[in-house]
Amino acid sequence: MSARQRVTVEDIARACGLSRATVSLVLRSSPLVHPATRQRVEAEMKRQGYVYNRAAANLRRRVSNSVALVINDLSNPFFAEFATGVDEALGGKDYVTLLGCSNESPQRQLQVLNSLMEHHPAAIILSPAENTDARDIDRVVGGTPLLVFNRMLDHDSDGADHDFLGLDNRGGAMQATAHLIERGHRDIAFFGGHANSSSCQERRQGYHDALKKAGLRARNEWLIESAPTRVDACARSETLFAGKTKPTAAVCYNDAVALGLMLGLAHHGLRPGIDFAVTGFDDIPEAAMSMPELTTLSTDPRARGRQAAQLVLQRVEQATPVSPANIVPVRLVERASSSAPA
Amino acid sequence: MSARQRVTVEDIARACGLSRATVSLVLRSSPLVHPATRQRVEAEMKRQGYVYNRAAANLRRRVSNSVALVINDLSNPFFAEFATGVDEALGGKDYVTLLGCSNESPQRQLQVLNSLMEHHPAAIILSPAENTDARDIDRVVGGTPLLVFNRMLDHDSDGADHDFLGLDNRGGAMQATAHLIERGHRDIAFFGGHANSSSCQERRQGYHDALKKAGLRARNEWLIESAPTRVDACARSETLFAGKTKPTAAVCYNDAVALGLMLGLAHHGLRPGIDFAVTGFDDIPEAAMSMPELTTLSTDPRARGRQAAQLVLQRVEQATPVSPANIVPVRLVERASSSAPA
């Protein structure tokens, strides 16, 4: 720690010829203080360089001005953009972001949450790791307001005691699939994601919905799992062509998967967007800059981050009952990767 | 806040038939407590679900177990990876990351720092926004240990009072330029970055070093500025070909710029890696996955994040004099984007 002595409330009180209690009232923006007195105290605090000890104030009030943000994969631009949006909105309300990364490990997630809880955050925003056990989260989080983002926890369907913000996964995947059908594709795969994650299940459902509506059917060998990352998607791309009937297009779990698949296609001598059509999900900044540019579903992750922050701060300020899940619509962005079959 | 009553030190003391002071000693891992007593107290804390109130403990000690991390651009994968590494290493030492994003705005950076300082972080890791005024930072940070990452503050050359961790920008750009010369290029541009940032100046210096060594000269019109982002680099790519003598290759300020330039080239009908050679700087994960794959300088941003965390924690634990700048060597990774001239 610095050896420099901190300016205290007592120092300010003494310099102004006021009681410590009066200065405290100023710090708490109490209406009981005369405006002229407030001005005098504030001028003196500025003169002496007084830093409000929020940690001490929070401790007295047993409320913190921090919000814990736990992210499953910060190296995915979707989540980096989300985190940026959360921090923007919290900063605008004078809250501080406590960051933790789980790297998709439920064990690390619990450690991170436990450690963040010691700071008594006012609320928690959790983008859960795959295979998160909801009971573990409940145990650690206790009564602190919690907003879950993106992936539902396993008990979320039957009345969870936390808020949820997610994307319209089913509707989005249905749009992407219908778009490929409209372009003339009949043999369409669903590529990537882990089948046991809620978002993957919902996206696959939307894919089935669109196929069914068009009188088409999905083959089991066209439902291909991968980790939701570029590297794993690239590695698994040949699985798409292992069966007898080969698809001409794939609806991908997310943009990272789609970009990895496009690279894998190129490695196999197929030109993405010409020999094989691909759609993504998220519209991360690279989607518009890949070659070919990626047709995808716009989710505006930075806006989602701001929205998540606003939702938890509302919850902190008002003890209203937990609202139904907030499901945000997504919008198809047509680009070059989803052309008609060759 | 939760209505649930928190378990206190008093509750534990009462249940064990011990004094509050003894339980406190256990919490502070004091060697004065008999091991059997410690075991008994710890078992009781577990049974009652006692959460150690670190905020209170920190307040008593006037030291915090948090480290503030202020990032200039979290949407750049280089910094997202860096932040992930910082959080990994801090978490491993039971510290918590307080995150703030400046989005390259010095004003926002000051707000964020001011807000984080109210939490009395044990140390600060700052990846500064462009055009940061070092005096502003000194004023806000006071005596808290500070590590500056990546870009030097303007007084860093003449004996700063903080630690610095940076990359060997000059040596890296020299390697990349020498590599292009070796491949047969003679007309090589330096593309992207802002000329007033320390990292851009150093990289340009390395570029000049390599040209000079090879008896080549840089033309002024081949020193092209852009924001260090994909979008701006793409927009400015035609500037490269505005002069009479057209370059056949470009050393780019960073990977984001190189990827943006490759897209811009494609838009102008030039095939990157075939008609025009490009190198990057950083080796972000996409560099290995772009088409063509990007020749670049490996900096391992996640390892840099872990290193930054270790350096500041050392500083927190030992009050040694500030060490000279830590400059990390970088390594050329040759890929397809830097082929010989057509």
Interface residues (C-beta under 8 A of the other chain):
Chain A: M1 S2 A3 R4 V51 Y52 N53 R54 A55 A56 N58 L59 R62 V63 S64 N65 S66 L69 L74 S75 P77 A80 E81 A83 T84 D87 E88 G91 D94 V96 T97 L98 L99 G100 C101 N103 R108 Q111 V112 S115 L116 M117 E118 H119 H120 G142 G143 T144 R230 V231 C234 L259 G260 M262 L263 A266 P285 E286 M289 M291 R302
Chain B: M1 S2 A3 R4 V51 Y52 N53 R54 A55 A56 N58 L59 R62 V63 S64 N65 S66 L69 L74 S75 P77 A80 E81 A83 T84 D87 E88 G91 D94 V96 T97 L98 L99 G100 C101 N103 R108 Q111 V112 S115 L116 M117 E118 H119 H120 G142 G143 T144 R230 V231 C234 L259 G260 M262 L263 A266 P285 E286 M289 M291
